[in-house]
Amino acid sequence: MSKYVTAPLRLLKGFGRFWWDFLVGDTPELFLAALVIIGVTALLSDVGHFNAAAVVLLPLMAVSALALSLALARRSSRKE
């Protein structure tokens, strides 16, 4: 079956795999956290016009996401 896959389809599949590996990589929780952080910041600054709150919350949410990712990695390394 795989030998019948056309070249454009293989290229598209490879392109998708590259972006998945580049954006998600080993930690999908950081990718999701980045999407949430960007969304919350955009909503605060656009809808509510809370630019000062967005500027303050952005680094706080980023540091929180990194701390959570670190805690999850430490917990999973202790289990092994």
DSSP file (Angstrom, degrees, kcal/mol; ACC not computed):
  #  RESIDUE AA STRUCTURE BP1 BP2  ACC     N-H-->O    O-->H-N    N-H-->O    O-->H-N    TCO  KAPPA ALPHA  PHI   PSI    X-CA   Y-CA   Z-CA
    1    1 A M    >         0   0    0      0, 0.0     3,-1.3     0, 0.0     4,-0.2   0.000 360.0 360.0 360.0 -40.9    0.0    0.0    0.0
    2    2 A S  G >   +     0   0    0      1,-0.3     3,-1.2     2,-0.2     0, 0.0   0.772 360.0  62.7 -69.6 -24.0    2.8    2.5    0.9
    3    3 A K  G 3  S+     0   0    0      1,-0.2    -1,-0.3     0, 0.0     0, 0.0   0.663  98.3  58.3 -74.6 -12.2    4.5    2.1   -2.5
    4    4 A Y  G <  S+     0   0    0     -3,-1.3     2,-0.3     2,-0.1    -1,-0.2   0.414  77.6 113.8 -94.4   0.9    1.4    3.5   -4.2
    5    5 A V    <   -     0   0    0     -3,-1.2    -3,-0.0    -4,-0.2     2,-0.0  -0.575  69.5-122.7 -74.2 132.0    1.5    6.8   -2.2
    6    6 A T     >  -     0   0    0     -2,-0.3     4,-2.0     1,-0.1     5,-0.2  -0.288  16.9-112.4 -75.5 160.9    2.2    9.7   -4.5
    7    7 A A  H  > S+     0   0    0      1,-0.2     4,-2.6     2,-0.2     5,-0.2   0.898 114.9  52.5 -62.1 -44.0    5.1   12.0   -4.1
    8    8 A P  H  > S+     0   0    0      0, 0.0     4,-2.3     0, 0.0    -1,-0.2   0.881 109.8  50.3 -61.8 -34.7    2.9   15.1   -3.2
    9    9 A L  H  > S+     0   0    0      2,-0.2     4,-2.4     1,-0.2    -2,-0.2   0.899 110.5  48.8 -68.6 -39.4    1.2   13.1   -0.5
   10   10 A R  H  X S+     0   0    0     -4,-2.0     4,-2.6     2,-0.2    -1,-0.2   0.907 112.0  49.6 -64.0 -41.6    4.5   12.0    0.9
   11   11 A L  H  X S+     0   0    0     -4,-2.6     4,-2.5     2,-0.2    -2,-0.2   0.906 111.2  48.8 -64.3 -41.4    5.8   15.5    0.9
   12   12 A L  H  X S+     0   0    0     -4,-2.3     4,-2.3     2,-0.2    -2,-0.2   0.909 112.0  48.7 -63.9 -42.3    2.6   16.8    2.6
   13   13 A K  H  X S+     0   0    0     -4,-2.4     4,-2.4     2,-0.2    -2,-0.2   0.913 112.6  47.9 -64.7 -42.6    2.9   14.1    5.2
   14   14 A G  H  X S+     0   0    0     -4,-2.6     4,-2.3     2,-0.2    -2,-0.2   0.884 110.6  51.9 -64.2 -39.1    6.6   14.9    5.8
   15   15 A F  H  X S+     0   0    0     -4,-2.5     4,-2.1     2,-0.2    -2,-0.2   0.912 110.9  47.7 -63.2 -43.2    5.8   18.6    6.1
   16   16 A G  H  X S+     0   0    0     -4,-2.3     4,-2.3     1,-0.2    -2,-0.2   0.905 111.3  50.3 -64.9 -41.9    3.1   17.9    8.7
   17   17 A R  H  X S+     0   0    0     -4,-2.4     4,-2.5     2,-0.2     5,-0.2   0.897 108.8  52.9 -64.0 -39.3    5.4   15.6   10.7
   18   18 A F  H  X S+     0   0    0     -4,-2.3     4,-2.7     1,-0.2    -2,-0.2   0.948 111.9  44.3 -59.3 -49.5    8.1   18.3   10.6
   19   19 A W  H  X S+     0   0    0     -4,-2.1     4,-2.9     2,-0.2     5,-0.4   0.872 112.5  52.1 -67.5 -35.9    5.7   21.0   12.0
   20   20 A W  H  X>S+     0   0    0     -4,-2.3     4,-2.5     2,-0.2     5,-1.4   0.942 114.3  43.1 -62.3 -46.6    4.3   18.6   14.6
   21   21 A D  H  <5S+     0   0    0     -4,-2.5    -2,-0.2     3,-0.2    -1,-0.2   0.879 116.7  48.0 -66.9 -37.2    7.8   17.8   15.8
   22   22 A F  H  <5S+     0   0    0     -4,-2.7    -2,-0.2    -5,-0.2    -1,-0.2   0.925 122.6  31.1 -70.2 -44.7    8.9   21.4   15.7
   23   23 A L  H  <5S+     0   0    0     -4,-2.9    -2,-0.2    -5,-0.2    -3,-0.2   0.906 135.3  23.4 -82.9 -43.9    5.9   22.8   17.5
   24   24 A V  T ><5S+     0   0    0     -4,-2.5     3,-1.2    -5,-0.4    -3,-0.2   0.917  80.8 153.6 -91.3 -50.5    5.0   20.0   19.9
   25   25 A G  T 3 <S-     0   0    0     -5,-1.4    -1,-0.1     1,-0.2    -3,-0.1  -0.309  74.7 -26.5  60.2-133.8    8.2   18.1   20.2
   26   26 A D  T 3  S+     0   0    0      1,-0.2    -1,-0.2    -5,-0.1    -2,-0.1   0.613 133.8  55.2 -89.9 -14.9    8.6   16.1   23.5
   27   27 A T    X>  +     0   0    0     -3,-1.2     4,-1.1     1,-0.1     3,-0.8  -0.774  51.3 171.7-126.4  88.1    6.3   18.3   25.6
   28   28 A P  H 3> S+     0   0    0      0, 0.0     4,-2.4     0, 0.0     5,-0.2   0.775  78.5  67.1 -65.8 -24.0    2.8   18.8   24.2
   29   29 A E  H 3> S+     0   0    0      1,-0.2     4,-2.3     2,-0.2     5,-0.1   0.855  98.8  51.1 -66.6 -31.4    1.8   20.5   27.5
   30   30 A L  H <> S+     0   0    0     -3,-0.8     4,-2.3     2,-0.2    -1,-0.2   0.868 108.8  51.4 -71.7 -34.7    4.1   23.4   26.7
   31   31 A F  H  X S+     0   0    0     -4,-1.1     4,-2.0    -7,-0.2    -2,-0.2   0.939 113.1  44.6 -64.3 -46.3    2.5   23.7   23.2
   32   32 A L  H  X S+     0   0    0     -4,-2.4     4,-2.4     1,-0.2    -2,-0.2   0.893 112.1  52.9 -64.5 -39.1   -1.0   23.8   24.7
   33   33 A A  H  X S+     0   0    0     -4,-2.3     4,-2.9    -5,-0.2    -1,-0.2   0.905 107.6  51.5 -62.9 -40.5    0.2   26.2   27.4
   34   34 A A  H  X S+     0   0    0     -4,-2.3     4,-2.5     2,-0.2     5,-0.2   0.908 110.1  49.2 -63.6 -40.8    1.6   28.6   24.7
   35   35 A L  H  X S+     0   0    0     -4,-2.0     4,-2.3     2,-0.2    -2,-0.2   0.915 113.4  46.4 -63.5 -42.4   -1.7   28.5   22.8
   36   36 A V  H  X S+     0   0    0     -4,-2.4     4,-2.9     2,-0.2     5,-0.3   0.918 112.4  50.0 -65.7 -43.3   -3.7   29.3   26.0
   37   37 A I  H  X S+     0   0    0     -4,-2.9     4,-2.4     2,-0.2     5,-0.2   0.923 112.5  46.5 -62.5 -44.8   -1.3   32.1   27.0
   38   38 A I  H  X S+     0   0    0     -4,-2.5     4,-2.4    -5,-0.2    -1,-0.2   0.916 114.3  48.6 -63.6 -42.2   -1.5   33.7   23.6
   39   39 A G  H  X S+     0   0    0     -4,-2.3     4,-2.5    -5,-0.2    -2,-0.2   0.921 112.4  46.5 -64.7 -44.7   -5.3   33.3   23.6
   40   40 A V  H  X S+     0   0    0     -4,-2.9     4,-2.7     2,-0.2     5,-0.2   0.915 113.7  49.1 -64.3 -42.9   -5.7   34.8   27.1
   41   41 A T  H  X S+     0   0    0     -4,-2.4     4,-2.3    -5,-0.3     5,-0.2   0.915 112.1  48.4 -63.2 -42.5   -3.4   37.7   26.3
   42   42 A A  H  X S+     0   0    0     -4,-2.4     4,-2.5    -5,-0.2     5,-0.5   0.913 112.9  48.0 -64.4 -42.5   -5.2   38.4   23.0
   43   43 A L  H  X>S+     0   0    0     -4,-2.5     5,-1.5     2,-0.2     4,-1.5   0.917 112.2  49.0 -64.8 -42.8   -8.6   38.3   24.7
   44   44 A L  H  <5S+     0   0    0     -4,-2.7     6,-3.1     1,-0.2     5,-0.2   0.918 118.4  38.4 -63.2 -42.7   -7.5   40.6   27.6
   45   45 A S  H  <5S+     0   0    0     -4,-2.3     6,-0.2     4,-0.2    -2,-0.2   0.835 126.2  34.0 -80.9 -30.4   -5.9   43.2   25.3
   46   46 A D  H  <5S+     0   0    0     -4,-2.5    -3,-0.2    -5,-0.2    -2,-0.2   0.932 127.0  28.9 -91.1 -52.4   -8.5   43.1   22.5
   47   47 A V  T  <5S+     0   0    0     -4,-1.5    -3,-0.2    -5,-0.5    -2,-0.1   0.946 134.2  26.6 -77.8 -49.5  -11.9   42.4   24.1
   48   48 A G  S   <S-     0   0    0     -5,-1.5    -3,-0.2    -4,-0.1    -1,-0.2   0.580  92.1-132.9 -92.7  -9.4  -11.4   43.9   27.6
   49   49 A H        +     0   0    0     -6,-0.3     2,-0.8    -5,-0.2    -4,-0.2   0.870  56.4 145.1  55.8  38.5   -8.8   46.5   26.7
   50   50 A F     >  +     0   0    0     -6,-3.1     4,-2.2     1,-0.2    -1,-0.2  -0.559   7.9 153.8-101.3  65.4   -6.8   45.4   29.7
   51   51 A N  H  > S+     0   0    0     -2,-0.8     4,-2.3     1,-0.2    -1,-0.2   0.881  70.7  51.6 -64.5 -39.1   -3.4   45.9   28.2
   52   52 A A  H  > S+     0   0    0     -3,-0.2     4,-1.8     1,-0.2    -1,-0.2   0.909 111.0  48.0 -65.5 -40.7   -1.6   46.4   31.5
   53   53 A A  H  > S+     0   0    0      1,-0.2     4,-3.0     2,-0.2     5,-0.2   0.892 110.9  51.7 -65.2 -38.9   -3.1   43.2   32.9
   54   54 A A  H  X S+     0   0    0     -4,-2.2     4,-2.0     1,-0.2    -2,-0.2   0.897 108.7  50.7 -64.1 -40.1   -2.1   41.3   29.7
   55   55 A V  H  < S+     0   0    0     -4,-2.3    -1,-0.2     1,-0.2    -2,-0.2   0.865 116.1  41.7 -66.5 -36.0    1.5   42.6   30.0
   56   56 A V  H  X S+     0   0    0     -4,-1.8     4,-1.1    -5,-0.2    -2,-0.2   0.901 116.5  47.1 -77.2 -42.3    1.7   41.5   33.6
   57   57 A L  H  X S+     0   0    0     -4,-3.0     4,-3.0     1,-0.2     5,-0.3   0.800  98.1  70.6 -73.5 -29.0   -0.1   38.1   33.2
   58   58 A L  H  X S+     0   0    0     -4,-2.0     4,-2.1    -5,-0.2    -1,-0.2   0.950 104.8  36.8 -56.9 -55.7    1.9   37.1   30.1
   59   59 A P  H  > S+     0   0    0      0, 0.0     4,-2.6     0, 0.0     5,-0.2   0.866 116.4  54.9 -67.9 -31.6    5.2   36.4   31.9
   60   60 A L  H  X S+     0   0    0     -4,-1.1     4,-2.1     1,-0.2    -2,-0.2   0.923 110.7  44.6 -64.6 -42.7    3.4   35.0   34.9
   61   61 A M  H  X S+     0   0    0     -4,-3.0     4,-2.4     2,-0.2    -1,-0.2   0.880 113.1  51.6 -68.6 -36.8    1.6   32.5   32.9
   62   62 A A  H  X S+     0   0    0     -4,-2.1     4,-2.2    -5,-0.3    -2,-0.2   0.926 111.8  45.5 -65.9 -44.4    4.7   31.6   30.9
   63   63 A V  H  X S+     0   0    0     -4,-2.6     4,-2.4     1,-0.2    -1,-0.2   0.890 112.8  51.9 -66.1 -38.5    6.7   31.0   34.1
   64   64 A S  H  X S+     0   0    0     -4,-2.1     4,-2.4    -5,-0.2    -2,-0.2   0.908 109.4  49.5 -63.7 -41.8    3.9   29.0   35.6
   65   65 A A  H  X S+     0   0    0     -4,-2.4     4,-2.3     2,-0.2    -2,-0.2   0.906 112.2  47.8 -64.5 -41.3    3.7   26.8   32.5
   66   66 A L  H  X S+     0   0    0     -4,-2.2     4,-2.4     2,-0.2    -2,-0.2   0.897 111.5  50.2 -66.7 -39.3    7.4   26.2   32.6
   67   67 A A  H  X S+     0   0    0     -4,-2.4     4,-2.4     2,-0.2    -2,-0.2   0.901 111.4  48.9 -65.0 -40.3    7.3   25.4   36.3
   68   68 A L  H  X S+     0   0    0     -4,-2.4     4,-2.4     2,-0.2    -2,-0.2   0.910 111.3  49.5 -64.8 -42.2    4.4   22.9   35.7
   69   69 A S  H  X S+     0   0    0     -4,-2.3     4,-2.2     2,-0.2    -2,-0.2   0.897 111.3  49.6 -63.4 -40.6    6.3   21.3   32.9
   70   70 A L  H  X S+     0   0    0     -4,-2.4     4,-2.5     2,-0.2    -2,-0.2   0.912 110.2  50.2 -64.6 -43.0    9.4   21.0   35.0
   71   71 A A  H  X S+     0   0    0     -4,-2.4     4,-2.2     1,-0.2    -2,-0.2   0.905 111.4  48.7 -62.7 -41.6    7.4   19.4   37.9
   72   72 A L  H  X S+     0   0    0     -4,-2.4     4,-2.3     2,-0.2    -1,-0.2   0.895 112.2  48.8 -64.6 -39.6    5.8   16.9   35.5
   73   73 A A  H  X S+     0   0    0     -4,-2.2     4,-2.0     2,-0.2    -2,-0.2   0.898 111.7  48.9 -68.0 -40.0    9.2   16.0   34.1
   74   74 A R  H  X S+     0   0    0     -4,-2.5     4,-1.5     2,-0.2    -2,-0.2   0.901 111.9  49.4 -66.1 -39.6   10.7   15.6   37.5
   75   75 A R  H  X S+     0   0    0     -4,-2.2     4,-1.2     1,-0.2    -2,-0.2   0.914 112.2  47.2 -66.2 -42.3    7.8   13.4   38.6
   76   76 A S  H  X S+     0   0    0     -4,-2.3     4,-0.8     1,-0.2    -1,-0.2   0.834 110.2  53.0 -70.7 -29.9    8.1   11.2   35.5
   77   77 A S  H  < S+     0   0    0     -4,-2.0    -1,-0.2     1,-0.2    -2,-0.2   0.803 105.5  54.6 -74.3 -27.4   11.9   10.8   35.9
   78   78 A R  H  < S+     0   0    0     -4,-1.5    -1,-0.2     1,-0.2    -2,-0.2   0.807 102.6  57.6 -73.0 -28.9   11.5    9.7   39.5
   79   79 A K  H  <        0   0    0     -4,-1.2    -1,-0.2     1,-0.2    -2,-0.2   0.780 360.0 360.0 -71.0 -26.3    9.1    6.9   38.4
   80   80 A E     <        0   0    0     -4,-0.8    -1,-0.2    -3,-0.2    -2,-0.2   0.460 360.0 360.0 -82.2 360.0   11.7    5.4   36.1
